[in-house]
Amino acid sequence: MHSLPVFLRLTGRPVILTGAGEAAEAKRRLLERAGALVVGEDDMSHSRAAAVAIVSDGDEATVMRLQARGILVNATDRPELCDFTLPAIVDRDPVLIAIGTGGASAGLAKALRQRIEALLPAGLGALATALFEARDAIRARWADAGARRRAIDAGLASGGAIDPLGAGGGGVAGWLAGEQDAGQGGLVQLRLTSADPDDLTLRMARLLGEADRVYYAPDVPGAILDRARADAARIVAERAPAEPGAGLSLWLEMPL
């Protein structure tokens, strides 16, 4: 992973913008949408507090000067000078999807954004808001954190009561009031087809994203394990466990 994706809260915070023309105006509009206070490099009353800057004309001298002040800089069309890059954005407020290529191809990021835009319903933001507003009711229904996560995973799964590609925000109340599926538990054994994570089936990828812990044979590659939830326990073993523990566990092994 060449960069760590983050979402910066910029409301009311100064961000330095240098350069002129349409490239600068496009960056200004983006920063203002995020609530930033856009300032010039020479506006020392505000720029002293700035932590990030965008050099819209990619001027190397300006980049070096700002970086010497400890400011993180994006230089348009100069990925080799950038401390951070600006992604293509899919906005379903409060849901944001950022697509980055590390500066390799803005055109590719744009094409992917357009494809994803077509997949996501307009009600996705309302669903996120409804889930946020229902968090106390969700915690009350599933006091155990593991059971709560599995129930939410099951509800949000394809065809689930609050499937994000098919449900609006109004689905959350019905989901909470209905019969609840706490999701799959126990041990699921998966024999991989290859060492390439692109060969994972949809079922395998889904289970890796849901599992509480992943038991795996020593020859399972790290690229496969990287597809598991970041907070899932990873346990190397010679064979599938007899007592895998509560929740959903996986046993991964390579083909014979």
Sequence and secondary structure as in RCSB ss.txt:
>XXXX:A:sequence
MHSLPVFLRLTGRPVILTGAGEAAEAKRRLLERAGALVVGEDDMSHSRAAAVAIVSDGDEATVMRLQARGILVNA
TDRPELCDFTLPAIVDRDPVLIAIGTGGASAGLAKALRQRIEALLPAGLGALATALFEARDAIRARWADAGARRR
AIDAGLASGGAIDPLGAGGGGVAGWLAGEQDAGQGGLVQLRLTSADPDDLTLRMARLLGEADRVYYAPDVPGAIL
DRARADAARIVAERAPAEPGAGLSLWLEMPL
>XXXX:A:secstr
  S       TT EEEEE  SHHHHHHHHHHHHTT EEE TT HHHHTT  EEEETT  HHHHHHHHHTT EEEE
TT GGG SS   EEEEETTEEEEE  TTS HHHHHHHHHHHHHHS TTHHHHHHHHHHTHHHHHHH  SHHHHHH
HHHHHHSTTSTT TTT  TTHHHHHHHS       EEEEEE S S GGG  HHHHHHHHH SEEEE TTS HHHH
TTS TTSEEEE SS  S   SSEEEEEE   
